[in-house]
Amino acid sequence: MFFNESVFKLKDVMSRKSTEMILGYPVTLSGVEGVVAEVFSWLDSPNKTCRYFVCANPHSLEVARVDPLFHQAILASDLILPDGIGISLASKLLGGQIRGRITGSNLFYQLSAALNQREGGGSCFFLGSTPEVLGRLTQLMARDYPNITVAGVYSPPFRTEFSAEENQKMVDVVNQAKPDLLWVGMTAPKQEKWIYHNRHQLQVSLAGPIGAVLNFYSGDRERASPFFRRIGLEWLPRFLKEPRRLWRRNLVSNPAFVLRVLAERVKRVKG
């Protein structure tokens, strides 16, 4: 999708207050172009403060119920994106206005296109995945977005928790590269909690937890077809391919989320 220059005009009218509460979380009402405009206002700010977004979907909000640190990381974020058809459904059931999705992929491609068109371009850093995937990402970025400099890449150790030394090394390699944007692909909720924990040390304008997007863009993993994405069933082909890994998300978290939304609807009607 070609990025329309009119999006830059949205920066003056964007307001982070344009949100809708979904089970206690303020989810943005802005479309992807409005979110890109908001990010550009951060890039243009003379104050280099690390801001970040999170992608909210039924599974992530259910995980946050039993993971206090993840819950805090979501609430402390600067933007909560309506990722997943379940968030749109919840909004409709609760009488809200959210109808479209903004996935990590949506924002990555739209923001990259916009930054590539901007005078002077910009720079980014990829943190996560494997050295092979990161190598392909660097080549693809040079081909697809030549006005964006890949300031650096780093593949952290694959483990549930990092040691203090490992964590500090990750922060240091990012800051030494001095990127505008930091893309983090370490799976949820580890990536969101990592950004939340280190946000005051990171010298970037945006830290974006985008999980498998690094693998999709590099070609290491195949994304669901546009048809399934368009009808809101992107999860279905992935579930059929990896049922052992995704059964809890689709057979436990999603139904539990819907039940909570229905209970909230009943509560509002009675109230």
N, C-alpha and C positions, 0 to 999 in steps of 0.2 A: 504494500500500500504506500503510495507516494505521500510524503509528508508535506502538507500544505503550509505555506509560510504564514498564513493567517493565525496559526497557533501562537506565534510569538506575541500577538496582540492580546492574547488572553491573560498574559502575566499581570496586567494592571487590574483585572477584575477577579482573578482567582482568589479564593478564600478557603483556608484550611478548615473553616467552620462549616463548610457545606458538606456535612456528613449525615449519616443516618445510623441510628443505633441498632445493631443486630446482636441481640443477647449480650448487651453490655459493652460492645465494641463499636467505636465510631468509624464506620466504613465510608470512604469517600463517595460522593455523588458525581464527581467529575469523570468525564470520559477519558480515554487514553491521551487525547491531544491536550486536554486540560492538565493532566498529570505531568506530561512532558513539559508544558509551559511552567508548571510549578518547579520542576527540577531545574529548568534553565534559570529561574530566578535565584535558586541556590548557587548555581554555577557563577552567576554574575555578581553575587554578593561579595563584598570585600572581606567579610568575616568568614574565614575558612572553618566552618563548623561542620562536623560530620552529621549528616542527616540520613535517615534510612526509611525504607518502606518495608511492609510485609504483605504477603499474599495470603488473604484469608479464605479458607474453604472449610466445609463442614468438618473434615478430619482434623485440621489444625486447631480449630476452636474447641473441638472435643478433647484433643490432647492437652490443650492449655488448661482445661478444667482440673487436671491432676498433675500438672507441671507448673508450679508457681513461678519459676523463673521464665518460662516461655510466656506465661500470662503477662508478666511484667514487661517482657520484651515487646510483645504486641502492643500493649497500651502505651509504651514509651515511644513507639515509632512515630514518624512524622506523617506517614500516609498508610492507611490500611486499604488495600486494593480488594475489590470483590472478585476474587479468583474462584472459579467453580460455579456451576449452575445452581448448586444448593444455596448459595448466598442470594442469588436473584430470586429463587423460589421463596426463600425466607422473607425477603423484602416484600414480595407480592402478597404473601399470606398475612404479613403484618401491616399491610396498607401503605407500604413505602414506595420509593421511586426508582430503586435500582433494578435495571432490566438487563443491562449488558455485563459482560465479564471483562476484566483486565487481568490477563495472565502475566506471569513473569516473562514469557516469550513475547507477548504483545509489547510490553514496555521495553524490553531489550532491543527489539528490532526498530520500534518507532523512535526511541531515544538515540540509537546509533545512527539512524537515517538523518535525524535532525541535527545531531552533533557534526556529522559528516558534511552537512550543508552550511554550517555556521562558519563565518569568516574566522580563520585561525584554527578551526577544528577543535580538537581537544585530545585528551589522553585517558586511557583506562588501564586497569590492572585486573588480571584474572587470578582468583585464589580458589583452589580446589581441584578436584578431579585428578587425572593422571598426567604425567609428563607428555605422553603421546597425544592425549586430547588437547592439552595446552599448546603443543607444537602446531597442531592442525588449526586451532583457533587463531593463532598468530598469523598463519598464512592466509586464512579466510578473511580476517579483518583487513589485511593489506590489500586483498583483492576487492572486497565488497565495500569497504569504508576507508579509502586511501587517505582521507583527511583526518583520520583518528590514529593517534600513535598508541601502540600497545607498549606502555611504559614498563611492563614487567609481568611475569607469571610466576606462580609458586604452587607446587603440589605438596600440601602438608601431609604428615603421617596419617595413615588411616587407622583411627582409633576413636573410641567413644568420647574420651576426654583427653585434652592436651595437658602436658606438664607446663609449669610456669615458664620454663626455658623455651619450650616449643611455641607456646603462645606469644611470648615476647619476640621471638624470631619472626613470626608471621607479621606482627605489627611493624617491626623494624624494616622488613623487606618492602612492605607496602609504602611506608613513609619515605624510605630512601628513594623510591621510584617517583614520588610526588605526582601521582595520577589525579585527574579530576574525579574520575569515577572508579569505584571498586566493585567488581562483580564477584560475588561469593557463591560457589556451588559446592556445598558440603552436605546437602540434604537437610530437611527440616526435622526437628526444630534446632538441630545443632548450629546451623548457620545463623539463624536469627539470634540465638542466645550468645553466639560468639560476637556478633556485631554489637549487641546490647552491652555486653561485658566490656568491650574494647572501644566503644564509640568516642570516649573522651580522649583517647590516645591517637586515634586514626586521623591523619591530616588529609582528608578527602572531603569533597563536597557532597558526595552521595555514596552510600554503601548499599548495594542491592543484592539481597539473597534470592537467587534465581534457580537454585537446585540443578535439576536435570537439563536446563536450557543449554548449559555448556556442552553436554553430551549430544543434545539434539542438533545444535548448530554445527558441531564438529562432524556430525554424521556417525558418531559412535553408537547412537541409539536412534531408532526410528520413531518419529512422532506420529500420533494418530492422523488419519487422513482428514483433509479439510471438511469432508462431509460430516464426520463424527464431531468435529470441533464446532461446526455451524449449528448442529442440533443439540449441542450441550451434552454429548455423550462421549467426550474424549476419553473419559476414564474406562469405558467399556473394553476397547481393544487391549488396553494395557492390563486390565484385570484378567482378561482371558489368556494373555500371554504369561502373566506372572501371578497366578492366583495365590501361591503360598506367601508371597511378599505383600500382596495388596488385599488379602481377604479381610483383615481387621478394619482397614480403611472403609471398604465398600459394604461389608456385611455387619459391622458393629458401629463404627463412628457415624456413618451417614444416617442410618435409621435413628440412632440416639439423638442426633442433631435435629432431625425432622420432628421427633417427639417433643423436644424442648421448645421448638418454634411453635408447635401447635398448642402447647401448654401456655406459652406466652400470649398467643392469640386469644385463648379462652380468658386468660387473666385480664387482658385489655378490654375485652368485650364486657366482662362482668364489672370491671372497674369504671 
